[in-house]
Amino acid sequence: MDKQNLHSTAPQEKQDKIVNMFDEIAPSYDKANRVMSLGIDVSWRVSACKKAFEALGKENIECVLDVACGTGDMLWHWQNEANKAQKHIAHLLGIDPSSGMLEVAHQKLDSLLKQGRLRLEKGEAKALNVESQSVDILSIAYGLRNVVALEEALDEFVRVLKPGGVVVILEFMNNEKKGVFDSLMRFYTSKILPLVGGLVSKNYAAYKYLPDSIQHFVSSEKLAQKLLDRGVKSYFVKSYSANISTLYVGVKI
Ligand SMILES: C[S@@+](CC[C@H](N)C(=O)[O-])C[C@H]1O[C@@H](n2cnc3c(N)ncnc32)[C@H](O)[C@@H]1O
């Protein structure tokens, strides 16, 4: 993938290149993720599930949709946290355009698939094959940065959510703050992470894309405003681990 020109590439071509990149790194994706985040991403995911359950306030949840589900980590956490909180999720649905990532998800989530409670589907955030107003919780973890058609995707999220439904976004947001610590974190994500991710996956270019995509992404304030413009009110917004990862939880009015 030619990372140099990615941000000036035509939208569909850019999207195709991003998806191809995920196909390439899919077999080593989970391992690289755990090494790069030192396992801390698990606590960010758990917090996301807990806050979403709190915002929704229901014991019986009809449908949880994880967009950009990748290798299925969030889907696994949704089920695990629901078990711990004694909540019941009737249907889980994971959507992602990368066949490689979905293949890993199929292997990891075999038992949920066999129970018939999980569906994994190939597709993009901008055109979800999901009925309007049918989803209780929609999550997207470290996926939104990769969605080229951001505005269309946000429209889709709001379309498929029930009124009172919850949007959960975990993302490496563009941190525009200028403090010393913020600069140190920018150095870590732009110089160290690509080296570590590149070493584990043997694909340096794919992990060089990570800081580039963060730099081109919106801030959490701008994202919250875009959702508010569409009728989704912020419920909880917090940056974790020195502003590396941000959790946004919003409720559709
Ligand atoms: C960094 S991975 C995150 C995977 C998973 N959500 C996780 O938390 O580990 C980003 C995912 O976004 C997916 N993706 C890329 N473009 C997308 C799009 N337009 N719509 C939906 N998903 C997309 C990729 O295929 C990839 O699986």
The ligand as a Tripos MOL2 file, in Angstrom:
@<TRIPOS>MOLECULE
LIG
   27    29     1     0     0
SMALL
NO_CHARGES

@<TRIPOS>ATOM
      1 C1         -8.0350   -1.2830   13.7030 C.3       1 LIG1
      2 S1         -9.1900   -2.4530   13.1320 S.3       1 LIG1
      3 C2        -10.2700   -2.5980   14.5300 C.3       1 LIG1
      4 C3        -10.8970   -3.9380   14.6130 C.3       1 LIG1
      5 C4        -11.7450   -4.1980   15.8610 C.3       1 LIG1
      6 N1        -12.8940   -3.3260   15.9310 N.3       1 LIG1
      7 C5        -10.9520   -4.0790   17.1200 C.2       1 LIG1
      8 O1        -11.3950   -3.3840   18.0240 O.co2     1 LIG1
      9 O2         -9.8930   -4.6960   17.2260 O.co2     1 LIG1
     10 C6        -10.1310   -1.5150   11.9960 C.3       1 LIG1
     11 C7        -11.1880   -2.3190   11.2550 C.3       1 LIG1
     12 O3        -11.9560   -1.3990   10.4730 O.3       1 LIG1
     13 C8        -12.3710   -2.0830    9.3190 C.3       1 LIG1
     14 N2        -12.8120   -1.1030    8.3040 N.ar      1 LIG1
     15 C9        -12.0620   -0.4290    7.4070 C.ar      1 LIG1
     16 N3        -12.8340    0.3400    6.6380 N.ar      1 LIG1
     17 C10       -14.1110    0.1560    7.0540 C.ar      1 LIG1
     18 C11       -15.3700    0.6580    6.6320 C.ar      1 LIG1
     19 N4        -15.4730    1.5380    5.6300 N.pl3     1 LIG1
     20 N5        -16.4810    0.2350    7.2700 N.ar      1 LIG1
     21 C12       -16.3980   -0.6460    8.2910 C.ar      1 LIG1
     22 N6        -15.2280   -1.1640    8.7270 N.ar      1 LIG1
     23 C13       -14.1000   -0.7680    8.1240 C.ar      1 LIG1
     24 C14       -11.1260   -2.8720    8.9240 C.3       1 LIG1
     25 O4        -11.3890   -3.8960    7.9970 O.3       1 LIG1
     26 C15       -10.6370   -3.3590   10.2890 C.3       1 LIG1
     27 O5        -11.1370   -4.6240   10.5910 O.3       1 LIG1
@<TRIPOS>BOND
     1     1     2 1
     2     2     3 1
     3     2    10 1
     4     3     4 1
     5     4     5 1
     6     5     6 1
     7     5     7 1
     8     7     8 2
     9     7     9 1
    10    10    11 1
    11    11    12 1
    12    11    26 1
    13    12    13 1
    14    13    14 1
    15    13    24 1
    16    14    15 ar
    17    14    23 ar
    18    15    16 ar
    19    16    17 ar
    20    17    18 ar
    21    17    23 ar
    22    18    19 1
    23    18    20 ar
    24    20    21 ar
    25    21    22 ar
    26    22    23 ar
    27    24    25 1
    28    24    26 1
    29    26    27 1
@<TRIPOS>SUBSTRUCTURE
     1 LIG1         1 GROUP 0 **** ****
